[in-house]
């Protein structure tokens, strides 16, 4: 086996909870306060071989993004060593490396140059990058006028198409529609098949399982497990299922600026006979979310993802896509979403919840709740298929007739 593409050797990364604490204490010749320290990474070691696709998983705040920033040389480790053998393309957040006042065209050339590409190489791939991004009409518009979806399309297109040895991707599937997400997965898969190394951070376990040959599970800055994807993801999902048993008030693994916070979430089935806790395959699903804002909120958008623990998403619910609210939500209250008939195969499901305030994510809680779908109550099927064969159900009628024998 040749030289590894990536080597991480006993890596530690420390931050201070108060900005500038280290500098202020050093000015006065005093030792830094140890209670002010936060260790984002704690003695992490692993290797990635050329052409391998490694999935990096873990809850919010586990150190995944910090690890990628160190590998991308955006920040330095506190202790330990990294070795990266080859040219790296990174996409760590929407529009990484883009200058907002430059056009899409100019940013392609700028980003490519930063990655060490010659102008002729960038020009050769320019049309392919633009076509993949789908922003041809706006390629000569400053990117500060792009939507977040346009930003991420172009940023991913540049990172994936510029010829580099190592591709580092952090939650590239978090923005964009299903068609774009499938294009991203396809491009990363083809990059790995061409011998490029891929490091992929995602909360989408279905994508991790489909794309990655190995997975590395981080939690609170430490390695929990690293190994074959099926084994690591299986254990991680078991842990995620246990998260839903904790009250929202105890959940510290949340994302957002905190301007709006969820206070409760309940899920129930809606039947002609009334609500029930266990949901039938053909019941409607009612999700109620309590929330509290620190001050009068702006335009609030609530989102809910309903998924299967082993195979990814089933439904994505969005208050804005459904037409919004008849009246602006109050500073504190409860929002409710009621679906049509669930038509989900029997088995356990999880719920992610998120709220956006004036376009900014205010709060997101992964695995906020769970519920069970039972076999009863679906018209059209006597024996429902097991979850591993189908997530969704649909009414169906089959007929057969004998073929006449010519005589």
C-alpha positions in Angstrom: 0.0 0.0 0.0 1.4 3.4 -1.0 1.5 6.6 1.0 -1.8 7.6 2.7 -3.7 10.6 1.2 -4.4 11.9 4.7 -2.8 11.1 8.1 -4.2 12.5 11.4 -1.9 11.7 14.3 -3.0 12.4 17.9 -4.9 15.6 17.0 -6.1 18.0 19.7 -7.8 21.4 19.2 -8.5 23.9 21.9 -10.7 27.0 21.8 -11.4 29.5 24.5 -15.0 30.2 25.5 -14.4 33.9 25.7 -12.9 35.6 22.6 -9.5 37.0 23.3 -9.2 35.4 26.8 -5.8 33.9 26.0 -4.4 37.2 24.7 -5.6 39.3 27.6 -4.2 36.9 30.2 -0.9 36.7 28.5 -0.6 40.6 28.4 -0.8 40.6 32.2 1.7 37.8 32.5 -0.8 35.4 34.0 -1.6 31.8 33.3 -4.7 31.0 31.2 -7.8 30.0 33.1 -8.4 26.3 32.5 -12.1 26.6 33.1 -12.2 28.8 30.0 -11.0 26.1 27.7 -13.0 24.0 25.3 -11.4 21.1 23.6 -13.1 20.5 20.2 -10.9 17.6 19.3 -9.3 15.2 21.8 -6.6 12.8 20.6 -8.0 11.9 17.2 -6.0 9.6 14.9 -6.8 7.9 11.6 -5.5 7.5 8.0 -7.3 7.7 4.6 -5.9 5.9 1.6 -6.0 7.4 -2.0 -9.3 6.8 -3.7 -11.1 6.0 -0.4 -14.3 7.8 0.6 -14.5 8.3 4.4 -17.7 9.4 6.0 -17.4 11.5 9.2 -20.5 11.4 11.4 -21.6 12.6 14.8 -24.0 14.9 16.6 -23.8 18.7 16.4 -20.7 19.9 18.3 -18.8 16.7 18.0 -15.8 18.2 16.2 -16.5 17.2 12.6 -16.3 20.7 11.1 -13.2 21.5 13.3 -11.5 18.5 11.9 -12.2 19.5 8.3 -11.0 23.0 8.9 -7.7 21.7 10.2 -7.3 19.4 7.2 -8.1 22.3 4.9 -5.5 24.4 6.8 -8.0 27.0 7.7 -7.1 26.6 11.4 -4.1 25.0 13.2 -4.2 22.2 15.7 -3.2 22.8 19.3 -1.3 19.5 19.4 -0.7 16.6 17.1 0.2 16.3 13.4 -1.6 16.1 10.1 -0.2 15.1 6.7 -2.1 15.8 3.5 -0.5 14.3 0.4 -2.0 16.0 -2.6 -4.0 19.1 -3.7 -7.1 19.7 -1.7 -10.5 21.2 -2.7 -12.8 22.1 0.3 -16.3 23.1 0.7 -16.9 23.7 4.4 -19.9 26.1 4.1 -22.0 27.9 1.5 -19.7 30.0 -0.7 -16.4 29.0 0.9 -13.6 31.0 -0.7 -16.0 33.2 -2.7 -15.7 37.0 -2.8 -19.2 38.5 -2.6 -18.5 41.5 -4.9 -17.1 39.3 -7.7 -19.3 37.6 -10.3 -19.8 33.9 -10.5 -17.4 33.8 -13.5 -14.7 35.7 -11.6 -15.1 33.5 -8.5 -14.6 30.4 -10.5 -11.2 31.6 -11.7 -10.3 33.0 -8.2 -11.3 29.8 -6.4 -9.4 27.7 -8.9 -6.3 29.8 -8.6 -6.4 29.5 -4.8 -6.5 25.8 -5.2 -3.4 26.0 -7.3 -4.9 25.5 -10.8 -3.5 27.3 -13.8 -5.8 29.5 -15.8 -5.8 27.2 -18.8 -6.9 24.3 -16.6 -9.8 26.3 -15.2 -10.8 27.5 -18.6 -10.9 23.9 -19.8 -13.4 22.9 -17.2 -15.3 26.2 -17.0 -18.3 25.2 -19.2 -18.7 22.0 -17.3 -18.7 23.8 -13.9 -21.3 26.3 -15.0 -23.6 23.6 -16.5 -23.4 21.6 -13.4 -24.2 24.6 -11.2 -27.3 25.6 -13.2 -26.6 29.3 -12.8 -25.7 30.0 -16.4 -28.1 33.0 -16.6 -26.5 34.7 -13.6 -22.8 33.8 -14.1 -21.9 37.4 -14.6 -23.9 38.7 -11.6 -22.0 39.4 -8.3 -22.5 36.4 -6.1 -23.7 38.5 -3.2 -27.0 38.7 -5.1 -27.2 34.9 -5.3 -29.7 32.9 -3.2 -28.2 30.4 -0.8 -29.2 27.6 -3.2 -27.3 29.3 -6.1 -24.3 29.9 -3.9 -24.0 26.3 -2.8 -24.6 25.0 -6.4 -21.7 27.0 -7.8 -19.4 26.4 -4.8 -19.9 22.6 -5.0 -19.4 22.7 -8.8 -16.1 24.5 -8.5 -14.8 22.2 -5.7 -15.9 19.0 -7.4 -14.7 19.9 -11.0 -11.4 21.5 -10.3 -8.8 18.8 -10.7 -7.6 18.0 -7.1 -6.5 14.9 -5.3 -8.6 15.3 -2.2 -12.2 16.5 -1.9 -13.4 17.7 1.5 -17.1 18.2 1.9 -19.1 19.4 4.9 -22.9 19.0 4.7 -23.1 19.9 1.0 -26.5 18.2 0.9 -28.0 20.5 3.5 -28.9 23.1 0.9 -30.6 22.4 -2.5 -33.4 20.4 -3.9 -33.5 16.6 -4.3 -32.2 16.7 -7.9 -29.2 18.8 -6.9 -28.5 16.5 -3.9 -28.5 13.4 -6.2 -26.1 15.3 -8.6 -23.8 16.0 -5.6 -23.7 12.3 -4.6 -23.2 11.2 -8.1 -20.3 13.6 -8.6 -18.6 12.5 -5.3 -19.0 8.9 -6.2 -17.4 9.4 -9.6 -14.6 11.4 -8.0 -13.8 8.5 -5.7 -14.0 6.0 -8.7 -11.4 8.2 -10.5 -9.0 7.7 -7.6 -9.7 11.0 -5.8 -9.9 10.8 -2.0 -13.2 12.1 -0.4 -13.9 13.1 3.2 -17.6 13.7 3.6 -19.4 15.1 6.7 -23.2 14.6 6.7 -26.2 14.0 9.0 -27.7 12.1 6.1 -27.0 8.4 7.0 -28.5 7.1 3.8 -26.0 9.2 1.8 -23.1 8.1 4.0 -24.1 4.4 3.6 -24.4 4.8 -0.2 -21.2 6.7 -0.8 -18.6 5.8 1.9 -16.5 2.7 2.3 -15.6 3.6 5.9 -17.1 5.8 8.5 -15.6 7.7 11.5 -17.9 8.5 14.4 -16.9 11.5 16.5 -18.7 12.6 19.8 -17.5 15.4 22.0 -14.3 15.6 20.2 -13.3 12.0 20.6 -13.4 9.0 18.2 -16.2 6.6 19.2 -15.7 4.1 16.4 -14.0 3.9 13.0 -14.5 1.1 10.6 -16.8 -0.3 7.9 -19.7 2.0 7.2 -22.5 -0.4 8.0 -21.2 -1.3 11.4 -20.4 2.3 12.4 -23.6 3.8 11.1 -25.6 1.0 12.7 -24.2 1.8 16.2 -24.6 5.6 15.6 -28.3 5.2 14.7 -28.9 3.2 17.9 -27.5 6.1 19.8 -29.5 8.6 17.9 -32.7 6.7 18.7 -32.0 7.1 22.4 -31.6 10.9 22.0 -35.3 11.2 21.3 -36.0 10.0 24.9 -34.4 13.2 26.3 -36.6 16.3 27.0 -35.9 19.3 24.7 -34.9 21.4 27.7 -32.0 19.0 28.3 -30.7 19.0 24.7 -27.5 21.0 24.3 -26.7 19.6 20.8 -28.8 22.3 19.0 -28.0 24.6 16.1 -29.1 28.2 15.5 -28.7 31.7 16.9 -31.2 31.1 19.7 -33.6 34.0 18.7 -36.4 31.4 18.7 -36.2 28.1 20.7 -38.4 25.0 20.7 -39.9 24.2 24.0 -41.9 21.0 23.2 -42.8 18.6 20.4 -45.5 16.0 20.2 -46.6 13.6 17.4 -49.9 11.8 17.2 -52.0 10.0 14.7 -55.3 11.5 13.5 -58.1 9.1 12.7 -61.9 9.4 12.2 -62.2 8.2 15.8 -59.8 10.8 17.2 -56.1 11.2 18.0 -53.9 8.4 19.1 -50.2 8.0 20.1 -49.5 5.0 17.9 -49.8 5.9 14.3 -51.4 3.6 11.7 -50.0 3.2 8.2 -52.9 5.2 6.7 -53.4 7.7 9.6 -52.7 11.4 9.2 -49.8 12.7 11.3 -50.2 15.8 13.5 -46.9 17.4 14.8 -47.3 20.2 17.4 -44.2 22.3 18.3 -44.1 24.7 21.2 -41.7 27.7 20.8 -40.6 30.9 22.5 -38.8 33.9 20.9 -36.5 36.2 22.8 -38.3 39.2 21.2 -41.0 39.8 18.6 -40.0 37.5 15.8 -39.8 38.3 12.1 -41.0 35.9 9.4 -40.9 32.5 10.9 -40.5 29.3 8.8 -40.9 25.9 10.5 -39.5 22.7 9.0 -39.9 19.1 10.0 -38.1 16.0 8.6 -39.7 12.6 9.1 -37.3 9.8 8.5 -36.4 6.2 9.0 -33.5 5.4 11.3 -31.7 3.2 8.8 -32.6 4.5 5.3 -32.9 8.3 5.6 -35.8 10.7 4.9 -39.4 9.9 4.2 -41.1 13.3 4.3 -40.0 16.9 4.4 -42.6 19.4 5.7 -42.1 23.2 5.3 -44.5 25.9 6.5 -43.3 28.3 3.8 -43.8 25.8 1.0 -47.3 25.1 2.3 -48.2 28.8 2.0 -47.1 30.1 5.4 -49.4 31.2 8.3 -52.7 33.2 8.0 -51.4 35.5 10.8 -47.8 36.2 11.9 -46.8 33.8 14.8 -46.7 35.3 18.2 -43.6 35.7 20.4 -44.6 32.5 22.2 -47.0 29.8 21.1 -47.6 26.5 19.4 -47.5 25.7 15.7 -49.1 22.6 14.3 -48.7 20.7 11.0 -51.1 18.0 10.0 -50.2 15.8 7.0 -52.3 13.7 4.7 -52.5 9.9 5.1 -49.0 8.8 6.2 -48.7 5.7 4.0 -45.5 4.7 5.7 -44.5 1.0 6.2 -44.7 -0.2 9.8 -41.7 0.5 12.0 -40.0 3.3 14.0 -39.6 6.8 12.6 -37.7 9.9 13.9 -38.5 13.7 13.6 -36.0 16.5 13.1 -37.4 20.0 13.8 -36.1 23.5 12.7 -37.2 27.1 12.8 -35.9 30.0 10.8 -36.3 33.7 11.8 -36.0 36.2 8.9 -34.1 33.6 6.9 -31.6 32.7 9.7 -31.7 29.4 11.4 -32.8 30.1 15.0 -33.1 26.5 16.3 -32.7 23.0 15.0 -33.0 19.8 17.1 -32.0 16.5 15.4 -33.9 13.4 16.5 -36.3 15.6 18.6 -39.0 12.9 18.7 -39.9 9.5 17.6 -43.0 7.5 16.8 -44.1 4.0 15.7 -46.1 3.2 12.7 -48.2 0.1 13.2 -49.5 -2.2 10.4 -53.2 -1.5 10.9 -55.4 0.8 9.0 -54.1 0.8 5.4 -56.6 0.3 2.6 -55.6 -1.8 -0.3 -53.0 -4.2 1.3 -53.7 -7.1 3.6 -50.0 -7.8 4.4 -47.8 -4.8 4.5 -44.2 -5.1 3.2 -41.4 -5.0 5.7 -39.6 -1.6 6.1 -36.4 -2.9 4.5 -38.3 -3.4 1.2 -40.3 -0.2 1.1 -40.7 3.0 3.1 -43.8 4.3 1.4 -47.1 2.6 0.7 -49.6 3.1 -2.1 -53.0 1.7 -2.8 -52.8 -1.0 -5.5 -55.0 -3.4 -7.3 -53.8 -6.4 -9.2 -55.6 -8.6 -11.8 -54.7 -11.6 -13.8 -56.4 -13.4 -16.5 -55.7 -16.7 -18.3 -54.3 -16.5 -21.7 -56.4 -18.3 -24.3 -54.7 -21.2 -26.1 -55.1 -20.9 -29.9 -57.1 -23.9 -31.0 
